Amino acid sequence: MARILTIALGPLLFLIYINDFRLCLDKTSSGHFADDTFIIYNSKNPKTLETVMNHELKLMTKWLRLNKLSLNASKTELIFFHSQRHKLDYDNITIKLNRRMKLKPVDFVKYLGMLIDKYLSWDFHINQLCKSLSRANGILSKLRYNAPLDNCLQVYHAIFTSHLTYGCNVWGLGNSENIDKVEVLQKKCVRIMAFAPFNSHTNPLFQALKLLKVRDVIKINQIKLVYDFYDNSLPTDLMNLFQSSANVHTTNMQLNSAIKHLIHIPGVNTTTYGINSIKFTCARLWNEFFTRGIYISSDKNENVPFSKIKSVNHFKKVLKKHFFYVYSLEDI
C-alpha cells in the first residue's frame, strides 16, 4: 500500500515543487504539463524579443539552480510564431541558454503530441497524422480477411479514430487542402472495411458503418467546445475564448430564449488568424446550429433545438443523428 501511495504522490509532489516557477519570470508567460514547460512572449520588435527572452532565460536558470533542478538543453527548442507575409531575420536574433548555448530556431515543435509549426498552419501535424492513418489502413486491409466487421470497427476506433479526433478542434482550422488529405484516407479506410470498390460512393458506407466523416467529426468537437463553455466545464483560459451575446449586446427589451444562448462573434481583420481562428469558427458554427435547430429526420417533431439538450453525451448523440440524416439527403 505504501508503494502505491508513493507512485501516486510522485507526479503530484513534483507539480507542487515547480508550481512557483512562473513567479521567477518577469515579462513572459509560462505553462506546464508534467515536466514539459514552455515560455512564451509576444512582440513585433525582433530586438525586444531578443532582449526580453535572454533576460528571462537568465532568471529561469537562476531559479533552476536554486531549486536543485537541471534543464535538458538538448530538448530545449526555440520557435518564432509569425505570419508567412512577415519574414524574420533569424541571423540577427541571438537567444542563448545558460549564457553560452545559442538556441537555433526550428520550424515546428512537438508539444503534447501536436506538431505546432511557426506559421500555425498545421501542415507538419497533418502530414504526420496522414502517416499514422495510412498505417491504420494497412493494418485494416489485412485484418478484414481474418476478423468480422465488428472487430474491424473496434480496431478502426482504436487506431484510426483516436488519431483523427485528437486535437481536431485546432488542426481542423487549417486549410481545406490538408483536410482533403485526411478525408481521402478515411474514405479509403471505409471502403476497405466494407470490401467496396476503390471508386464507390461512400455516403451509404458511412451510414451503414455508423461512422462520421472527418469534417463532421471536427464540427462536433468544435460545437462541443462551446457547449462546455455554457456548461462551465472548460479550463479557465479557454473560458475566455467566448462571450455570450446576452452579455455583449445590451437592450431594454427582454431577449428571447434563442438569442440568450447565442455566442458573440468577434470582429476579425484577417482570414488566417481571424476567420479561421477557433473563437470565430466555433462561435459561428454554434450560432448556425442553434438558430436552425438540429435536424435528425424529415419529421419536424423530431427536430431537436439546443434548449432540449440534456447532457453532453445526449448532445453528441443528437449531432451524430443529424449528420447521418444529412448523409441520407445527399444520396437522394
N, C-alpha and C positions, 0 to 999 in steps of 0.2 A: 504493500500500500504506500509505503514511503517513497518507493521508486517511482510509482505512477504520479504521485504528488510532485516530485521533483521535475519530472518531464513536463508536466502541465505548467509549472511555475517558471520554467526556464525562459521561454519566449516572453512571458508577461513581465518578469523581472528585468529583462533586457530592455523592453519598451519603456518601462519606468525609469531605467537608468539613463536612457538617451532622450527622455521626454523634454528636457530643458535645452536641447541643442539649439532650437530656434532662438533662444534668448541671447546666444553668443553672437548672432548676426545683427548687423546694423541697418542695412538698406535692402537686403534681399529677403526673399521668402523661401521656406524650405518645407519639405514633406517627407514622410517616411512610410515604407511598407516593410515591416520587419527590419532587416539591415540594409535595405535598398533606400538610399537617401538622395534627394535631388535639391539643388539650389537654383532659383530662377530670379532673373532680374530683367526689367524691361526698359529700354532706352533706344532712341533713334540715333543717338550720337555714338559712333564707334569708340571714340576716346573715353567717353563716360563709361561705356561698358567695360573697357579695359581697366580703368582706374578703380571702379567700384568692385569688380569681381576679384581683382588682385588683393584689394583690401579685405574683402570678405573671406577669401581663402586663407589669408593670414590669421584672421580671427578664428576660423574653423580649425586650423592646425593647432593653434594655442589651446582651444577647448579640448581637442582630442588628446593632446599631450597631458593636460591637467587631469583628464579623466582616465588616463592609462589605456587609451584606445589607439589603434593604428588604422590607417587608411590604406586600402589596397589600390596602389597607384596604377597598376596595370589594368584595373577595371574602371578607372575614372575616365569619363568621357566628357567632351565639350561639344555642344551643338548650338548654332545660331539659327533661331527661327526667323524667317523673313519671307517676304513676298518674292516671287520669281522676277518681278519687274524691278526690284531694288537689290542690286548685287552688292555684296560686301567684299571689301578688300581684306581678306584674312591675313595677308602677309604683314599688314600694318597694325594688327591687333595681337599683342603678346600677353597671354594669360598663363601664369606659372603656378605650379603646385609645389609647396614646400620651398618656394623662392628659387628653385633650381629647375625642376622639370617643366618644360613648356608643353602645354596641352595643345594637341593638334585637333582642329575642328573635324567632326565626322559628318557624313551625310544623313545618318539616321542612328537612333539609339533604340535598344530593346528595353522596354520597361513593362513589367508585369505581363509579359507575353505579347505585347503590342510593339510593332516596329514603327516608331514615330520619326518621320523624316523632316528635314529642315524647312520644307515648304508646306507641311501639313496636308499633303496631297494623298497620303496613304498608299502611294504606288508600291513602295517596298513591302508594306504589310500584305497587300492584296496579292502580290507576286508570290510571297511566301505561303499565303493562305491557299492559293491555287495549287501549289506543290503538294500541300497536305491533302487537299481534296482529290487530286489526281491519284495519290497513293491509296486513298479510300476507295476510289473507283476500281483500281486494280485488284484490291482485296475482294470487293463485292463481285467483280466479274468472274472470279474463281469460286467464291463461296456459293453463288447461286445454283451451281450444279450439284452441290452436296448438302444443301440445307433448305428447309421450307421457307416460304416467303416471310412468315412471321419472324423467323430468326434473322433473315436478311435485313428486315426493317429494324430489328433491335440493334444489329451491328451498324446500320446506317445512322441511327440516332447517336450511337456511341462514338463513331469515328468520323462522321460527316457533319451531322447537325451540331455537335459540340464545338467544332471549329467554326462552323458557319455563324453561329449565334454569338460567339464570344467577341465582345466589343463592336458588334454590328451597329450599335447606336451611333458610333463615331465614324468607323471606316465606311459606313453606308452613306456618309455625306460626301464621299469622293465623287470623281467624275463618272459619268454614265458608262464610259468605255471599260472602266475597271469592274463595275458591277456586271457588265455583259460577260466578262471572262468567267466570273463565278457562276452566272446563270447558265452558261454553256456546259460547265462541268456538272451542275446539278441536273440539268435535263438529261445529260448522258448517263448519270447515275440512275435516274428514274427509269430510263429505257433499259438499262442493264438488269435491274431487279425485275422488271415486267417482261423480259425477253421480247422487247418490242424492236422493230426495225430502227436503224440509226436516224432515219428522217421522219419518223412517225410524230404525229401531233401529240403534245404532252399534257394538254389540259385534262383529257379523260384519265390519263395515268396519275396525275396529281390527285384527282378526285378519288379514284379507286384505291390508291395507297394512303389517302388521307394525309397528304404532305403539302406543306405550303411552299410557294415559290420564294426565292431569295428576297426579292423586292418586298414581298408581303411580310416576310419574317422581319425585315428591317423596320417596316412600318409599325408592326405590332410592338416591337421593342421601343420604338420612339414614342408611340402613343402611351405605352405603359409608363414611360418616364414621367409624363405629365400627370397620369393617374396617381402615381406615387407622390407627386407634388401635392395634389389635393388631399391625398391620404396622409400627408405629413410624415412620410416614411423615407424621404430622400435624405442623404447626408446634408449637413448644414451648408457646405459650399455649393452643392447642386440646387438647394432650395432657392438660391439667389438667381438662378437662371431664368425663372419665370415669375410673372406677376399676373394676378387675376385682373380681368378687365374691370371688375367692380371696384377695385382699389385704385385704378388709374383714372377712369372716366367718372367724374363727379356730376351728379344731376339731382335736382329736387324731386324728380319723378321716381317712383319705385321701379327698380329693374325687374324684368320678368325672369323666371327661373332659368331660361336658356342663357340669357346674357350674363347672369350671375356666374355661370360656370365657364365662360369663355376666357381664353388666355390673351393677354395683351400682346400684340405682335409689334416688336420693336422696329424702329426705323433703321434702315441699312443704307450704306453708301456704295458697297461693292458686292460682287457676286460670290467670289471665292470665300471671303471671310465675313460676308453679310448674309446674303440669301441662303448660302449653303452652311451657315453656322447652325449648331444644334439648337440654340434657343429660338431661332427664327423658324427652322424646319419643323420642329416638334410643335411649336405654338400654332403654326398654320395648319398642320395635319390634324391636330386635336380639334381646332375650330371647325374644320371641314366636316369631320365625322360627327361632332357634337350638334351642329346645326341641322344636318340632314338625317340623323339617326343611323342606326346600324341595320342594314337590310340583310335578313337571313333567309327570306323567301319572297315570293310574289304576293303572299298574303299580308296585307297591311297590318293585320292584328299581330303578326309575328315580328314586325319591325321593333327593334329594341332601342329606346332612347337611353342616353347615358344616365338619366335620373333613375333608371331601374336596375342599374348595375349594382350587385350586392357585395361583391368582393373582387380582389384582383384575379383570383382563379376563374370566377364567373366571367369576368371581363375578357380574359384571354380566350375562353371557350366561345364566347359570343363573337369575338373578332374572327376566330377561325371559321365559324359557320358563315360569317359574312363573306369571307374571301372564297370559300368553296361555292357559295351561291353565285359570286361574280364569275368564277370559272365556268359554271354551268351556262351562264348567259353568253359567254364568249363562244360557246360551241354552237349556239343557235344560228 
